[in-house]
Amino acid sequence: MQNRSASSRAGLWQRLPVIGRLLIAFWAILLAGGAGAAAFLFHQQKPVVLAKITPPARPEAPPVQNASSIVSTPVPQEAVRSVSPSEVQQPATPIAAPTVIPAKAVPPTPAAPSTAVMQQALPPVPSPGAASPAAVVRPPSPAVPADKTAIAIVLQGFGYSDALTYDVLSRIPAPVAVGISPYVSNIGDIIARAHASHREVYVTLPMQSAHPERVDEGPHALGYGNSAADDQRELEWCLSRATGADGLTDASENGDDQPGGGYATSPDFAPIASFISSKGLLYLAGSAQDGRRTRGMTATAWIDGDTDAATLDSRLAALLPQDGKPTKILLMVGPVTPVMIDRLANWLKGPALGSFVLVPPSSFVDSGIGNDQAANLLSSSPVAPL
């Protein structure tokens, strides 16, 4: 039997020419790539198809309230209906959606605190149009009986402290007037509050004192060393600060520093005092030695407010005439201190009140003090000047 050659025993793949083998390999690779791409696309499209076929279950959203109900004003109780737990549908999964807050859950917006006294409420401030003394309606001055002494009081150094301002306005009777320095930063507000409590206001006119080396009257002082133009400028500044005041005074919370050579006692001050009167303002002289010749009043007594309670009590008790003869007393008290407020308040509501009538300082207005009046005031003053 004759043996076959190796070529006759080779398979079909070996018998194919090279070009045929390459062609078959090309188509095999192409088919495999197509199948892979089809599988990839099918895999990417499968979630979308499932999402379209079986969308996830979402709970039914509760009815949304009208947007107008979400306000800071509480809804009346009649308009709020309680909902039982069975009526509320709990969602299966958290839903990232804006939460609607019912109006009942929003507390009302608290009112802004008052800015008048930093920590305590002061009487309301009248409108700007009521700042003028003529526009302020005050109770009429009580009639002074012939058998009683009339006392007017001015508290000097008012307005520096918010707490003391509150105490004066709340504890001291309204006929008691207040004196304010023009250097007080919020002087307009202080004047308005004093007028709201039916008090007269007198702004201190800073002037060189009898002892300028010991008392600094500030950068706007009138007096020695100033030219006429300087005095005019400082007077206009003070008048601008005294808008709404009832008058000006040469006395400060430090006491009466004009007698014995003060600027208010000099002839140079006469035209300034006349100009103040021409503006319709009263002029309150610190003592009879000031030689006031203009419309206003003159203080007859002084009490130092920066002392102890026992001293204040004794000086207030000595204020009334010992012989019981009725007289007129214009008392200046300063500075304003907690002890002074407490003792004065107690004295004004104590047994001594039956011996006098409390009146505003303007009750003593005259057109100018004469020499005879000055002598009477100096001899009858029960308390020496500070």
C-alpha positions in Angstrom: 0.0 0.0 0.0 1.4 3.3 -1.0 1.8 6.0 1.7 0.2 9.5 1.2 2.3 12.6 1.3 2.2 15.2 4.1 0.5 17.7 1.9 -2.4 15.4 1.2 -3.0 14.9 4.9 -3.1 18.7 5.8 -6.4 20.2 6.9 -8.6 22.8 5.1 -7.0 25.7 7.0 -3.6 24.6 5.7 -4.8 24.2 2.2 -6.2 27.7 2.1 -4.0 30.4 0.5 -2.6 33.2 2.7 -5.1 35.7 1.3 -8.0 33.5 2.3 -6.7 33.1 5.8 -6.4 36.9 6.2 -9.9 37.5 4.9 -11.4 34.9 7.3 -9.5 36.5 10.2 -10.7 40.0 9.2 -14.4 39.0 9.2 -14.0 37.1 12.5 -12.6 40.2 14.2 -15.3 42.4 12.6 -18.1 40.2 13.8 -16.6 39.9 17.3 -16.3 43.7 17.5 -19.9 44.2 16.4 -21.2 41.8 18.9 -19.3 43.5 21.7 -20.6 46.9 20.7 -24.1 45.6 20.6 -23.8 44.1 24.0 -22.4 47.4 25.4 -25.3 49.4 23.9 -27.8 47.0 25.2 -26.3 47.3 28.7 -26.5 51.1 28.6 -30.1 51.2 27.4 -31.4 48.7 29.9 -31.9 51.1 32.9 -33.7 53.6 30.7 -36.1 51.0 29.5 -36.7 49.7 33.0 -37.2 53.2 34.2 -39.8 53.8 31.5 -41.5 50.5 32.3 -41.4 50.6 36.1 -41.1 54.1 37.5 -40.3 54.4 41.2 -43.2 54.9 43.4 -43.5 58.4 44.9 -45.8 59.3 47.8 -48.7 61.6 47.1 -47.6 65.1 48.1 -49.9 66.9 50.6 -51.8 69.9 49.4 -49.5 73.0 49.2 -50.8 76.1 51.1 -51.2 79.3 49.3 -47.9 81.3 49.4 -49.7 84.3 50.9 -50.2 82.3 54.1 -46.4 82.3 54.8 -46.2 85.6 56.6 -44.9 86.7 59.9 -48.4 87.6 61.3 -49.9 84.7 63.2 -53.0 83.1 61.7 -56.0 83.3 63.9 -56.7 80.1 65.8 -60.1 79.7 64.1 -58.3 79.5 60.7 -56.0 76.6 61.8 -57.5 73.1 61.5 -55.8 70.3 63.5 -54.8 67.3 61.4 -54.9 63.8 62.8 -51.9 61.5 62.3 -53.9 59.2 60.0 -54.4 62.0 57.5 -50.7 62.7 57.2 -49.0 60.5 54.6 -45.4 59.6 55.4 -43.0 59.4 52.4 -41.2 56.1 51.8 -37.9 57.9 51.0 -36.7 61.5 51.6 -37.6 63.9 48.9 -35.4 66.8 48.1 -38.1 69.4 47.8 -38.7 72.8 49.4 -40.5 72.6 52.7 -43.6 74.7 53.1 -43.8 76.2 56.6 -47.4 76.8 57.8 -48.2 80.3 59.0 -48.9 79.1 62.5 -45.3 77.9 62.9 -43.8 81.4 62.1 -43.6 83.5 65.3 -44.5 87.2 65.0 -41.6 89.5 64.4 -40.8 91.2 67.8 -41.0 95.0 67.9 -37.7 96.9 67.9 -36.7 98.2 71.3 -36.9 101.9 71.9 -33.6 103.9 71.4 -34.3 106.8 73.7 -32.6 105.6 76.9 -30.1 103.0 76.3 -31.4 100.5 78.8 -34.6 102.1 80.2 -37.7 103.4 78.5 -38.1 107.2 78.5 -41.3 109.2 77.9 -42.1 109.5 74.2 -40.5 112.2 72.1 -42.9 114.6 70.5 -42.8 115.4 66.9 -40.1 117.8 65.6 -42.8 120.4 65.1 -43.5 120.4 68.8 -40.0 121.2 69.9 -40.6 124.9 70.2 -41.6 126.1 73.7 -44.6 127.8 72.2 -45.8 124.5 70.7 -45.5 122.6 74.0 -48.8 122.5 75.9 -48.0 122.6 79.6 -50.4 122.6 82.5 -51.2 126.1 83.8 -49.0 127.3 86.7 -50.8 126.7 90.0 -52.0 129.8 91.7 -49.8 130.9 94.6 -51.9 131.4 97.7 -51.0 134.5 99.7 -50.3 132.4 102.8 -47.8 130.0 101.2 -44.3 130.2 99.9 -43.8 129.6 96.1 -40.8 127.4 95.2 -39.3 126.9 91.7 -36.5 124.4 91.2 -34.0 124.0 88.4 -31.9 120.8 88.2 -28.5 121.7 86.6 -26.4 119.0 84.9 -29.4 117.2 83.4 -29.0 114.9 80.4 -25.4 113.5 80.9 -26.6 110.1 82.1 -29.5 108.1 80.6 -30.2 106.4 83.9 -30.4 109.6 85.8 -32.4 111.2 83.1 -35.0 108.5 83.4 -35.0 108.8 87.2 -35.6 112.6 87.1 -38.4 112.3 84.5 -40.1 109.5 86.4 -39.6 110.6 90.0 -39.4 114.4 90.1 -42.7 116.3 89.7 -43.2 118.2 86.4 -42.9 121.8 87.7 -39.3 121.2 88.4 -37.3 122.5 85.5 -33.9 121.2 84.1 -30.7 122.9 83.0 -28.7 121.3 80.2 -25.2 122.0 79.0 -24.9 122.8 75.3 -22.1 120.3 75.1 -24.4 117.3 75.7 -24.2 115.3 72.4 -27.9 114.4 72.1 -29.2 117.8 73.5 -32.1 117.9 71.0 -33.5 114.6 72.2 -33.0 115.6 75.8 -34.9 118.8 75.3 -37.7 117.0 73.5 -38.0 114.5 76.4 -38.1 117.2 79.0 -40.8 119.0 77.1 -42.8 115.8 76.7 -42.8 115.6 80.5 -44.1 119.2 80.7 -40.8 120.7 82.1 -39.1 124.0 81.3 -35.6 123.8 79.9 -32.7 126.2 80.4 -29.5 125.7 78.4 -26.3 126.9 80.1 -24.5 129.7 78.3 -20.7 128.9 78.7 -18.9 132.0 79.9 -15.6 132.8 81.6 -16.0 132.6 85.3 -14.6 134.6 88.1 -11.8 132.0 88.3 -11.1 130.9 84.7 -7.9 129.2 85.8 -10.0 126.7 87.9 -13.1 126.3 85.7 -12.9 125.3 82.1 -16.0 126.5 80.2 -15.1 124.5 77.0 -14.2 125.5 73.5 -17.3 127.7 72.9 -17.0 130.0 76.0 -17.8 133.7 75.8 -15.9 136.3 77.7 -12.5 137.6 78.4 -10.0 137.1 75.6 -12.7 137.0 72.9 -13.3 139.7 70.3 -16.9 140.9 69.6 -16.9 138.6 66.5 -15.8 135.7 68.7 -18.6 136.3 71.2 -21.1 136.6 68.4 -20.0 133.3 66.8 -20.1 131.4 70.1 -23.5 132.9 71.0 -24.9 131.8 67.7 -23.5 128.3 68.3 -25.1 128.1 71.7 -28.5 129.4 70.4 -28.4 126.7 67.7 -27.9 124.1 70.5 -30.7 125.6 72.5 -33.4 125.2 69.9 -36.7 124.5 71.7 -35.4 125.6 75.1 -37.3 128.1 77.2 -34.3 130.2 78.0 -30.6 130.4 78.8 -28.7 130.7 82.0 -25.2 131.6 83.2 -25.2 128.9 85.9 -23.9 125.4 85.3 -23.9 122.2 87.3 -20.7 123.5 89.0 -22.6 126.3 90.6 -22.8 130.0 90.2 -19.4 131.1 89.1 -20.2 134.6 87.8 -20.3 136.8 90.9 -17.1 138.6 91.8 -15.8 139.3 88.3 -17.6 136.8 86.1 -18.3 137.8 82.5 -22.1 137.9 83.1 -21.5 140.7 85.7 -19.5 142.8 83.3 -20.9 145.7 81.1 -19.8 143.7 78.0 -22.4 141.1 78.7 -25.3 143.6 78.5 -25.8 143.5 74.7 -25.6 139.7 74.7 -28.3 139.5 77.3 -30.5 141.9 75.3 -30.0 139.8 72.2 -31.1 136.7 74.1 -34.3 138.5 75.2 -34.9 139.6 71.6 -35.1 136.0 70.6 -38.0 135.4 73.0 -35.8 133.4 75.4 -35.8 133.9 79.2 -32.6 134.7 80.9 -32.0 132.9 84.3 -29.3 134.6 86.3 -27.3 132.5 88.7 -27.5 135.2 91.4 -28.6 138.8 92.1 -25.0 139.9 91.7 -25.2 139.2 88.0 -27.0 142.5 87.6 -29.7 141.1 85.2 -31.5 143.8 83.3 -33.4 141.6 80.9 -36.6 139.6 80.9 -36.1 136.5 83.0 -35.6 135.3 86.6 -32.9 135.3 89.2 -31.9 132.4 91.4 -32.2 133.0 95.2 -30.7 129.8 96.6 -28.2 127.0 95.7 -27.8 123.5 96.9 -24.9 121.2 96.0 -26.3 118.0 94.7 -22.9 116.1 95.0 -23.1 115.5 98.7 -24.4 113.0 101.2 -28.1 112.3 102.0 -28.0 113.8 105.5 -26.5 117.1 104.2 -29.1 117.3 101.4 -32.0 116.7 103.9 -30.8 119.4 106.2 -30.3 122.0 103.4 -33.8 121.2 102.0 -35.3 121.6 105.4 -33.5 125.0 105.9 -34.8 126.2 102.6 -38.2 127.3 103.9 -38.4 130.6 105.9 -38.2 130.0 109.6 -40.6 132.9 110.4 -43.3 131.4 108.2 -43.6 134.5 106.1 -44.5 133.6 102.5 -41.8 134.3 100.0 -40.6 133.3 96.5 -37.7 130.9 96.2 -35.9 130.0 93.0 -33.7 127.1 93.9 -30.8 125.8 91.7 -29.6 122.3 92.4 -26.6 120.6 90.8 -25.1 118.4 89.7 -27.7 115.6 89.2 -26.8 112.6 91.3 -28.7 109.5 92.4 -28.6 110.6 96.1 -29.9 114.1 95.1 -32.8 112.7 93.1 -33.8 110.4 95.9 -33.7 113.0 98.7 -35.4 115.7 96.6 -38.2 113.3 95.5 -38.8 112.3 99.2 -38.8 116.0 100.3 -41.3 117.0 97.6 -43.8 114.4 98.7 -43.1 114.7 102.4 -44.7 116.8 105.2 -42.9 120.0 104.0 -45.1 120.0 100.8 -48.0 121.5 102.8 -45.9 124.6 103.5 -45.3 125.7 99.9 -46.5 125.5 96.3 -44.2 124.1 93.6 -44.3 126.3 90.5 -42.2 126.4 87.2 -39.4 129.0 87.1 -41.3 131.1 84.5 -43.8 132.0 87.2 -41.2 134.4 88.6 -40.5 136.3 85.3 -39.9 140.0 85.5 -38.4 142.5 83.1 -35.2 143.1 85.0 -34.0 143.2 88.5 -33.4 146.6 90.2 -31.0 147.5 93.0 -33.8 147.2 95.6 -34.7 143.8 94.4 -31.1 142.7 94.4 -30.7 143.8 98.0 -33.8 141.9 99.1 -32.7 138.7 97.2 -29.2 138.8 98.7 -30.5 139.3 102.3 -33.2 136.6 102.0 -31.1 133.9 100.3 -31.3 130.9 102.8 -28.4 129.0 101.2 -25.0 130.5 100.2 -24.0 130.1 96.6 -21.9 127.1 95.8 
